[in-house]
Amino acid sequence: MNQQCELCEKEVHGELGVFDGEIGGIGIVVIEEISKRNWILCDGCNVLVCHACCTRPETGYCNACIDRYKLNFDEEGRLVD
């Protein structure tokens, strides 16, 4: 995966794998980390951002989306009201 952070342009490392499965007869898609990664693909705007450019990478959102949508998270990165 020779891609770069869209903010600082440093190369990012690690990858995700997409697998299919079934639970109770219902088809599912599973996304798992195959190798340790230092990036997120923002759930809000799809920007590829390295962990160094993101204050809360565990949330899945870049700093701009956290600010834009006034998102609040608990200690584990779960969205709260």
Secondary structure per residue as TSV (DSSP state, phi and psi in degrees):
chain	resnum	aa	ss	phi	psi
A	1	M	-	360.0	85.7
A	2	N	-	-89.0	73.6
A	3	Q	-	-120.8	165.2
A	4	Q	B	-123.5	153.4
A	5	C	-	-61.2	134.4
A	6	E	T	-76.6	-8.2
A	7	L	T	-98.6	-51.9
A	8	C	T	-104.3	-8.7
A	9	E	-	67.5	14.2
A	10	K	-	-75.8	148.9
A	11	E	B	-67.9	139.2
A	12	V	-	-103.0	154.9
A	13	H	-	-130.2	156.7
A	14	G	-	97.0	162.5
A	15	E	E	-150.5	161.7
A	16	L	E	-109.4	152.7
A	17	G	E	-119.4	146.1
A	18	V	E	-114.3	125.2
A	19	F	E	-129.6	153.0
A	20	D	E	-104.6	159.2
A	21	G	E	-160.5	-171.6
A	22	E	E	-147.7	134.8
A	23	I	E	-129.8	117.9
A	24	G	T	57.2	34.8
A	25	G	T	83.2	2.2
A	26	I	E	-106.8	127.4
A	27	G	E	-69.6	138.8
A	28	I	E	-132.7	161.5
A	29	V	E	-116.4	129.9
A	30	V	E	-115.2	129.5
A	31	I	E	-112.8	120.2
A	32	E	E	-128.2	149.3
A	33	E	E	-75.1	119.5
A	34	I	E	-84.5	-43.8
A	35	S	E	-135.7	148.7
A	36	K	-	-49.9	129.2
A	37	R	-	-118.9	155.9
A	38	N	S	-117.7	33.0
A	39	W	E	-148.4	163.0
A	40	I	E	-130.9	156.2
A	41	L	E	-109.6	106.0
A	42	C	-	-52.2	130.2
A	43	D	T	-68.6	-17.9
A	44	G	T	-93.2	-40.8
A	45	C	T	-130.9	0.9
A	46	N	-	65.7	20.7
A	47	V	-	-78.9	140.0
A	48	L	E	-89.5	115.7
A	49	V	E	-129.8	133.5
A	50	C	E	-74.8	159.1
A	51	H	G	-61.4	-30.0
A	52	A	G	-66.7	-26.4
A	53	C	G	-96.4	5.7
A	54	C	-	-130.1	120.7
A	55	T	S	-73.1	-24.2
A	56	R	-	-132.9	62.7
A	57	P	G	-61.5	-26.0
A	58	E	G	-65.4	-16.5
A	59	T	G	-81.9	-24.3
A	60	G	T	89.6	4.0
A	61	Y	-	-118.5	143.3
A	62	C	-	-76.3	164.7
A	63	N	H	-58.3	-39.1
A	64	A	H	-62.5	-42.2
A	65	C	H	-71.8	-36.8
A	66	I	H	-59.0	-43.9
A	67	D	H	-71.4	-47.0
A	68	R	H	-58.5	-44.2
A	69	Y	T	-97.9	4.8
A	70	K	T	51.1	51.3
A	71	L	-	-81.3	142.5
A	72	N	E	-124.2	140.2
A	73	F	E	-131.0	153.8
A	74	D	-	-83.1	-175.5
A	75	E	T	-61.5	-25.5
A	76	E	T	-96.2	5.0
A	77	G	S	87.6	12.7
A	78	R	-	-85.6	138.0
A	79	L	E	-65.1	132.4
A	80	V	E	-126.0	160.9
A	81	D	-	-68.2	360.0
